[in-house]
Amino acid sequence: MNQLPPWSYSGIKTFEQCPKKYYHLKVARDYKEDDNAEHLLYGKQFHKAAEMYIKEGEPLPPQFSFVKKTLDNLKSFQGEKLCEYEMGLTADLRPCTFKAEEVWWRGIADLIILDREKGEARVVDYKTGKSAKYADTGQLELMALAVFKHFPEITKVKAALLFVVCNQFIKDSYDKASEEAMWDKWLRDYNRMKFAYSSDVWNPRPSGLCRKHCIVTECPHNGGFR
């Protein structure tokens, strides 16, 4: 039986998209995404630039100057700013460090703004894609759940996906009182992935992405299959 590693939002979304793709990327590891793809490098560069601008006050590189006003607005919010903040949770949903031996879930928040006096936090995740058309706020929900565990005094999280290229915010908010119901949903998703590990069954899930956007070329649904 394959050993189930700590999970994350990106991992569970890959599994939901296609268990077979997840298997090749995360279990067999016989395929690998291209870390040097232009859009990924651009995203990494922006994340670092935003972190250093908010955290250290370093000037933004010229190619990201168009986001300065938006980042200044984020800086103006009251509260402690935590950039690229790593969080972990244990299987019984206790907070732990990102690399703890007992870590069960991992996540990195691009920006957390903690207003401890009000018991509120803001969570922002930067997106460098050109369109917010298919935005998924599930990542924000998981980050909010982790914030509730790591900062027990926080009872409300206002969260947003910031699509920097089109300057669009996709917003949502989360109350600590709804924690249990939110976790129930994620645990159902997690248990489906856990069953795949225990049964070693990784069925493909064909979609419109298969032929042109999947790197698993040995899959019969892939356009590169021979």
C-alpha positions in Angstrom: 0.0 0.0 0.0 1.3 3.5 -0.9 1.9 5.8 2.1 -0.4 8.8 2.2 1.8 12.0 2.5 0.7 15.3 4.0 -1.9 16.8 1.7 -2.5 20.3 0.4 -5.1 22.2 -1.6 -3.2 21.7 -4.8 -2.8 18.0 -4.2 -6.4 17.3 -3.5 -7.6 19.4 -6.5 -5.2 17.4 -8.7 -6.7 14.2 -7.4 -10.3 15.5 -8.0 -9.4 16.5 -11.5 -8.0 13.1 -12.3 -6.8 10.4 -9.9 -4.5 8.9 -12.6 -2.8 12.2 -13.1 -2.3 12.5 -9.4 -0.9 9.1 -9.2 1.8 9.8 -11.8 2.7 13.2 -10.3 2.5 12.5 -6.6 2.9 8.7 -6.1 4.8 7.1 -8.9 6.5 10.4 -9.7 7.3 9.3 -13.2 6.0 12.6 -14.6 6.9 16.1 -13.5 5.4 19.5 -14.2 7.8 21.9 -15.9 9.0 24.3 -13.1 10.6 26.5 -15.7 7.4 27.2 -17.6 7.1 30.9 -18.3 3.8 31.4 -16.4 5.2 29.6 -13.3 8.4 31.6 -13.3 6.3 34.8 -13.6 4.2 33.7 -10.6 7.2 32.9 -8.5 8.8 36.3 -9.3 5.6 38.2 -8.4 5.1 36.3 -5.1 8.7 37.1 -4.0 8.4 40.8 -5.1 5.1 41.2 -3.2 6.5 39.5 -0.1 9.5 41.8 0.0 7.5 44.9 -0.8 5.0 44.3 2.1 7.4 42.7 4.5 10.6 44.8 4.0 9.4 47.8 2.0 11.7 46.9 -0.9 10.7 48.7 -4.2 8.7 46.6 -6.6 10.6 45.6 -9.8 9.5 47.7 -12.8 7.5 44.8 -14.3 5.3 44.7 -11.3 4.9 48.5 -10.7 1.3 48.2 -12.0 0.3 46.4 -8.8 1.8 48.9 -6.4 -1.5 50.7 -5.7 -3.3 47.4 -4.9 -0.5 46.3 -2.6 -0.5 49.7 -0.9 -4.2 49.2 -0.2 -3.4 45.9 1.4 -0.6 47.4 3.5 -2.9 50.1 4.8 -5.2 47.6 6.6 -4.7 47.5 10.3 -3.0 44.4 11.7 0.1 42.3 11.7 1.2 41.3 8.2 2.4 37.8 7.7 3.9 37.0 4.2 4.3 33.6 2.7 3.2 32.2 6.1 3.6 28.4 6.4 1.0 26.5 8.4 0.6 22.8 9.3 -2.2 20.8 10.9 -2.1 17.4 12.5 -4.7 14.7 11.7 -6.7 15.7 14.8 -6.7 19.3 13.5 -4.2 20.7 15.9 -1.8 23.4 14.7 1.8 22.4 14.0 4.7 23.6 12.1 5.0 23.1 8.3 7.6 20.5 8.6 6.6 18.8 11.8 6.9 15.0 12.0 3.2 14.7 12.7 2.0 17.2 10.0 -1.1 16.0 8.1 -2.0 19.1 6.1 0.2 21.9 4.8 -0.5 25.3 3.4 1.2 28.6 2.6 -0.7 31.8 2.8 0.6 34.5 0.5 -0.6 37.2 2.9 -2.3 37.1 6.3 -3.3 40.4 8.0 -4.2 39.7 11.7 -6.3 42.2 13.6 -6.2 40.5 17.0 -8.2 43.2 18.7 -11.2 42.7 16.5 -10.7 38.9 16.2 -10.5 39.3 12.5 -8.0 38.3 9.8 -7.7 38.9 6.1 -6.2 36.2 3.8 -5.0 37.1 0.3 -3.8 34.6 -2.3 -2.1 36.1 -5.4 -3.0 34.7 -8.8 -1.0 35.7 -11.9 -3.3 34.1 -14.5 -4.9 36.5 -17.0 -8.5 35.7 -16.1 -10.5 35.1 -13.0 -13.2 33.3 -14.9 -12.6 29.9 -13.3 -11.6 31.1 -9.9 -11.9 28.5 -7.1 -12.2 29.9 -3.6 -11.7 26.5 -2.0 -8.1 27.4 -1.3 -9.3 30.4 0.7 -11.6 28.2 2.8 -8.7 25.9 3.7 -6.5 28.8 4.6 -9.3 30.3 6.8 -9.7 26.9 8.6 -5.9 26.8 9.3 -5.9 30.4 10.5 -8.7 29.5 13.0 -6.4 26.8 14.4 -3.2 28.7 14.4 -4.7 31.9 15.8 -7.6 30.9 18.2 -8.5 34.5 18.9 -9.5 34.9 15.3 -13.3 34.3 14.8 -13.8 35.7 11.3 -11.7 35.6 8.1 -12.2 37.9 5.1 -10.4 36.3 2.2 -9.7 37.1 -1.4 -8.0 35.7 -4.5 -6.2 38.7 -6.1 -5.8 38.3 -9.8 -3.0 40.8 -10.3 -3.0 41.0 -14.1 -6.7 41.9 -14.5 -6.8 43.6 -11.0 -9.8 41.6 -9.8 -10.6 40.4 -6.3 -12.7 37.2 -5.8 -13.8 37.5 -2.2 -15.4 35.3 0.4 -15.7 35.3 4.2 -15.6 32.6 6.8 -16.9 32.4 10.4 -15.3 30.2 13.0 -18.8 29.0 14.0 -19.0 27.2 10.7 -15.7 25.4 11.1 -17.1 21.9 11.6 -19.3 22.0 8.5 -16.5 23.2 6.4 -14.1 20.5 7.6 -16.8 17.8 7.0 -16.6 18.6 3.3 -12.8 18.6 3.1 -12.6 15.4 5.1 -14.9 13.7 2.6 -12.7 14.7 -0.2 -9.6 13.6 1.7 -11.1 10.2 2.5 -11.7 9.6 -1.2 -8.0 10.2 -1.8 -7.1 8.0 1.2 -9.2 5.2 -0.3 -7.3 5.4 -3.6 -4.0 5.1 -1.6 -5.2 2.0 0.3 -6.8 0.3 -2.7 -4.1 1.4 -5.2 -6.8 2.2 -7.7 -6.2 5.4 -9.7 -8.8 5.6 -12.4 -8.5 8.3 -15.1 -11.2 11.0 -15.2 -11.4 12.2 -18.8 -12.2 15.9 -19.4 -11.6 18.5 -22.0 -8.1 19.1 -20.5 -6.8 15.7 -21.4 -5.7 16.0 -25.0 -3.8 19.3 -24.8 -3.2 20.1 -21.1 -2.1 16.9 -19.4 1.5 15.8 -19.2 0.7 12.1 -18.6 1.2 11.0 -22.2 0.8 7.3 -21.5 -2.9 7.8 -20.7 -5.2 6.8 -23.6 -7.2 10.0 -23.1 -4.1 12.1 -23.8 -3.5 13.4 -27.3 0.1 12.2 -27.1 -0.8 8.6 -26.4 0.8 6.0 -28.6 
